[in-house]
Amino acid sequence: MKESKIVVNNKVGLHARPASLFVQEAAKYVSDIKVFTQDPDTKENREANAKSILGVLTLGVFQGMEIAIRAEGDDEENAVSALLALVENNFGED
Amino acid sequence: MKHLAGIPASRGICISPVFQFVRQEIIVEEVCVDDPKAEINRLDQAICTAKDQIFLIYQKALKEASKADAEIFQAHRMILEDPELLAEVKKKIENQKVCAESAMQSTAQTFSDMMAGMKDEYFAARAADILDVGNRVLRILLGIAETPSADLKEASVIVADDLTPSDTVMLDKSLVVGFCTARGSATSHTAILARGLGIPAVSGAGEEVLKISNKTTLILDGTKGNVIVDPDEDTINQFQQRIKTAHIIHEAAKKHAHEPAITTDGVNVEVVSNIGNVEGARSALENGAEGVGLLRTEFLYLERNSLPTEEEQYQAYRAILDVFGDLPVILRTLDVGGDKEIPYMGLEEELNSFLGLRALRLCLVRPDIFKPQLRAALRAGVDRNLKLMFPMVAIASEVRAARKVLDECIKELIEEGQPFAEEIEIGIMVEIPSAALVADQLAKEVDFFSIGTNDLSQYTMAADRTNSKVAELSDAFFPAVLRLVRDVIKAAHAEGKWVGMCGELAGEPLAAPILLGLGLDEFSMSPPMVPVLKQILRGLSATEMKALAEQTLQLETPKEIRDFVKQKVPFIAELVG
């Protein structure tokens, strides 16, 4: 199992195009990948399947929130580092 | 043989069989199944077909519409591939032993409700997408055609209650020769589409047209707004002759479409087009338009569930500007109000939305809508000949307020180091009588005017042209309207500013001599009208038309004015039949 945390800094968070890029990237790996976050108001913990667009969207990750990406499987290392890179580069937004 | 009357929505005549455009309802019954495995197989196959359909639409949208439209279908594909959604549907089939239809429908509804419950316009849009995708799979499972036009196999007149952009995007345009709608108006989507395609359309023809059976022959006279159902042979021959004459004139004009429109006394008149997307842009160029006099931007906002982003708009505008290279393109900022169904904007319903908070009035109080559009336009205009135009201006201070927002956007772009169009002409639509009356004051605030005769006529005559009982009164040929046009041109020229016209009057053959005589600098019309209008202008003398224009303004009725022009310029009389 491989897990890493990162703050989402792009403008719209994990929504719209960034969310779809995230899911498309996740779908490239055989590992099970989950995304975790905490609701900033209620402090409630939420998780979603990183390969599900509907799941990722309903996580409600906005700009400035921290997420944890956890992968389990043969390519877990690559999966986590690729998704981290995507978030780090603000999904190629300007 | 039967005559029906409607509102003329797009010029031209056609004789063709009827194709009734009827939407089929999706009805799902909850059926228990013995073999859940077989049911899941059915589901998988349906999803496969749905993916293929979406892929085809995606490619079509990429080619015809904007990238933004295409991305919607991209999102649809991702929903179809969503592991959570699919697992849920399959679980329902296995555990509850219900049919694929029922499982799909209820699951799509659950996920959609979940999204809608998040009270955010972005999620509301996804909620609609999920239902849309669910319905696509249901139609396949139930054996319902993908669109009501799937059976359209021969050239036909499309008859419908009214048509939306999503209805028409899937229509095979090469098989559509005309539109006839029961409801709708001269300004509805169907009318604009038909004018862009250069085919006739009659709207508001009444419920009766929906009862005409498929393949019945129909004569559609979009110039006059007449529909003849099941015509006799004499009538058909008579109309065929008219179609032939019109065809000959059009073909002759098309040969010279790419030459300038220079009058017999050497005035070079600018002839440009009204467009609303890339398709229109290409058609405008093909028809010899020397640029765009009106780029409608509403297409970016309708039929969706959230505001288009600045980036989306930038891409869409840039794609259109790229078609025209150095030729001028006048972009009109958003022109909507409470009458348009744009749920995500949260517009209040108004008692009289045409006199309400619409167009520039709305944009000035909604910087969240206005600024992204202005920024996108400014950025898209780099190295292109872009001009901006504000709709629905009544008083000079509105222009100053709009300029202030524009200046803010420019300042932001400079701070961000983004390239943008630095020298840009700013104009306004003159479509409210008050603006026409103080045109001398407004001319000091802008670089150009574009007269919108459709609204100017409605507002001047206080007659709604979509109301067939008073539509006749909103005719732009009334001297009251033409005199305002004259005064606007005079006031602008006195300030050294130029005047265009993007209302339907600009593409009206019988109006050309009057408008030329009044000194109009630029004529903007739907692309298919460009060659004919150019040809007409080439046959006229600007100096001689001055006197004719003044004389027409002394007449009393539109009919008198039209007859007078026909008599003085017989070659146009022949042309309009």
Interface residues (C-beta under 8 A of the other chain):
Chain A: H15 A16 R17 S20 V23 Q24 A27 N49 K51 S52 I53 L54 G55 L57 T58 G60
Chain B: E71 Q74 A75 M78 I79 E81 D82 P83 E84 L85 F111 M114 M115 M118 Y122 F123 R126 I130 T309
